């Protein structure tokens, strides 16, 4: 049975393009399109769609306000359609906090025809959303929680490395892990699949939430304890051994597994440069990116943790990593930070 999709967007051109793209797949069916949230509310009742695509900026009722009401009254999978702007990234990250499964970044108004190039991405994300585990935003953790977990012995801070990879659902998953870690933790390198316009906002949003400082990598940073380094959306990130620690490196080489940055690229470099000094973490996400790199890490002596199916929004990347034998232990999202710290101790 085809997945029923309702499109909500105030642009008639965007509604037409999305209808053409989504309706072009045999397993997807556009059951309707709405110009605003008020019309969408009535169409949801009448059409009972499986997945909603939702514009960020709309008249009468904004996308965030509508999403918040929807997730409280009638939770359903939502894929946000977001502009590639600073405001678009901020609103989209908030939408993911409110319960949206994923987002698609659309071209600027002058290049709307380029949306056709996003066709397979949009279709894949709708398919993944249909089977996603819906989650309401978790309450903020108590500010003292990270310190209650206790830090890592000082002798380990500079000679250990933590590598994290995530995709669909990963913005909230990474947030929960980072918020639970104390300042006394080895350096962390992270890849989250997202466009380059979004990674600065994501890094800024993570920074200050807990004890760990978070920065978007510019290239050449010396990896320091108590800091997390997020790959920018335009480049692959790798690490290179330098003296007694590591430094970050960036490269705009072709996408790997359809992604740049790719988790596999980071994990393969960690396997080569850190080996048994590393801990790998693979979180919720669609596809298989990270599985091969995590296997290389394990073969090099690293200890790897995979998020369990129940706590994943989409159990894709952790599943693939487990299937190839790359994962040492499988834990729920809420226990990832504690297991990382336990392993370090």
Secondary structure by P-SEA (a helix, b strand, c coil): ccbbbbbbcccaaaaaaaaaaaacccccccccccccaaaaaaaaaaccccbbbbbcccccccaaaaaaaaaaccccbbbbbccccaaaaaaaaaaaaacccbbbbbcccccccccccaaaaaaaaaaaaaaccccccccccccccccccccccccccccbbbbbbbccaaaaaaaaaaaaccccccbbbbccccccccaaaaaaaacccccbbbbcccccccccccbbbbbcccbbbbbbbcccbbbbbbbbccccccccccaaaaaaaaaacccccbbbbbcccccccaaaaaaaaaaabbbbbbbcccccccccaaaaaaaaccccccccccaaaaaaaaaac
